[in-house]
Amino acid sequence: MVDNSDLPFRLLCRKYGAEAAYTPMFYSGIFAENEKYRSEEFTTCKEDRPLFVQFCANDPEALLKAARMVEPYCDYVDINLGCPTHVAEQGNYGSFLMDDLPLVKSLVEKLSHNLNVPVSCKIRIFPDIQDTLKYAKMLEDAGCSLLTIHGRTRDEKDMKNIRANWKAIRAVKNAVRIPVLANGNIRHMGDVIQCLEDTGADGVISAESLLENPALFSGFNTVKWVFDSEDGYPSGKLDQADLVVEYLNLCEKYPVPWKMIRNHVNKMLGKWFRVYPQIRDDFNEQTVLSFEFLYDMVNGLKDLGVSRPCYVTENICANSIDR
C-alpha cells in the first residue's frame, strides 16, 4: 500500500467498517533521517486509531530510530516482511529477508525490547509449510505480538490467478499463541466470513480490493452497472461517486501528496473510466491536479448517462465479525 493508505483513505475505510488501519509502508532509514519525507508521508489524527505504522527495514538501529518517532501516535509498529516487488529485492527488504532469518529476528527483537507499543509483522509463506511454521514461531519468540499472513509465496505475485493458501494460514494459527490476521482472496464480505471460518484467524485484512471499494467491510459489494431511477438508488446501494467525493472532502481537511490522491481516484473510478476512456485520458493528462478539476470531473461523469457504477449491500449478516 505504498502511496495508497494515506490518512483520508484510512478515515474513509474506517467510516465503512474497517476496525483498524495501516499506514503506507515507510522506508525506515529515510523516515529516520529525512524530516520532509516524514512530514509528507505520515499524517494522522485522533480519529485514526487503532493504527498500525508499517516500516520496511534491514537495519535494526535505523528501524528503532524511525519507530520511536511514531510510537506516541500508533497502537502497533509493524514490520513489513511480505513485500514481493522488484524494488524490495533491490533494497533487500520485505519478503526478500526470508533468505536472512537471523536479520529478521534481530529486527523484531530490537523493537520488542525497546518500544512501549507492541510489534506486529506481515509475512508471506514458504513453499514448505514446515518452514512457514518455524518462521512464525521464530517471530513469536522474538517478540512479535500480532502476525499477519499473506497466504502466497514470494514468487506468487499474480493475485488474480493464484489463490492464497488459507490452509497454510490455519496451520500457522494453530501453531502460535499470538493473534493471527489472514490476508489474501478478500474481495467482499462473503470472503471475509469464509476466510475466518477456513483459517480460524482472529481477523482479516484487505489491500487491493479496498482501493476499488473502500466500503468493503460495511458489506457493500461491487456490482455491474445499475439503472439510476428518478428516485435515486434504492436502499442498500452506495454510489461510487459519493465515495470519491467523500474522499476528496477528507483530502481537503487532511492534505496529502497529490500522487496519493491521483492513485485513489484512478482506482475508485476505474469502472467509470473504462466506459468513458476520454474522461480517463483527460484526467491522466493533468500534470497539476486541483480539487475544482476533480469535483467537476465527477459531476461530469454523473451527467454523461443514467447508468453508473455503485455498490450494493450483500445479503450477509456481518454482526460480530472480526475484520
Secondary structure, DSSP 8 states (H G I E B T S, - for coil): -TTT--HHHHHHHHHTT-S-EEEEEEEHHHHHH-HHHHHHH----TTS-SEEEEEE-S-HHHHHHHHHHHGGG-SEEEEEE---SHHHHHHT-GGGGGG-HHHHHHHHHHHHTT-SS-EEEEEE--SSHHHHHHHHHHHHHHTEEEEEEESS-TT---TTTS---HHHHHHHHHH-SS-EEEESS--SHHHHHHHHHHH--SEEE-SHHHHH-TTGGGTEEE-S-EE--TT-S-TTEEEHHHHHHHHHHHHHHS---HHHHHHHHHHHTHHHHHH-HHHHHHHHT-SS--HHHHHHHHHHHHHT-SEE-EEEE-S---TT---
